[in-house]
Amino acid sequence: MGKTRNTGDLVNIIVADGSDNVTLPNGLSLNGVSLPSSAAFNVPSTTKGALLPRMTQAQRLSIASPVQGLLIYQTDNIEGLYEYTSGGWRIINQTSSATPYTDYDNTITGLRNSSNKVFTTSFNFVSGSTRVFVNGLRYSLGASYDYQETGTNQITFANAPDNGDLLIIDYLKQ
């Protein structure tokens, strides 16, 4: 049987005997601030930030079965904030020397003929950094979505772009 510990008017924490598991039935808000209805966790502050887990690239890649939406801060190689999506890890922002670059229609190699699905960028890109637009619409990265990064400078579409489609690929250049 668990113990109930009253931590104030905002939340009761139920701690199971002999374990480190904590159940927060209504969510958690700190500093005496009420919890917004759409939030499960609230850390109000005007002088401090939240610190996500920090790790190396090797540590990030060794996480067993990461869940979609997982966030970490990578401290080496391409340093920055990463999230795990259905398409794998992708960088959200970066603090390294990788340079943002955009390939416009005429600099992307590959035929637009309704059958070719593979296109090559001008430079190698940082894995997970691509944003692809076809005729102004942003496509989704991932194995079950619109395109995949299939090499250090290749994009493979699930469905081949048509002749006359306008392609734009943004990425971090290695």
C-alpha angles and dihedrals in degrees: 000000000000128000123236117220118192110223097176136288095310104064144355115220117213113203119191114226113264097004139094094226116123123192118203105192096188102025128257132276121176134210095033094289117139117249115251110240094243095048131086093188132027128182107179116195139140094194106041139046136213117264117217122201111286121211146148123266091256091053092048092050092049094059105122114233099344113206121234109267095031111149129202137160113235114213102194142042102011097011117207150084115315132190130194115233135171086273094054132257119346132179115244095189134351137213099188130096093269108129124226110237137178125209110203125203098278095048096053114093117222139082119264099214105129091258107057111088101173123086130176126217124219093248139022111270136212108260111258094016100100125113114187126199125188115190089343096307117118113234125214123245118227147086093270095036138067102298145357134213100242100174142002089282105013134099120193118198124213088221121028116247115246127245107278096025113140113231127197123176122189118192147146108266115225 
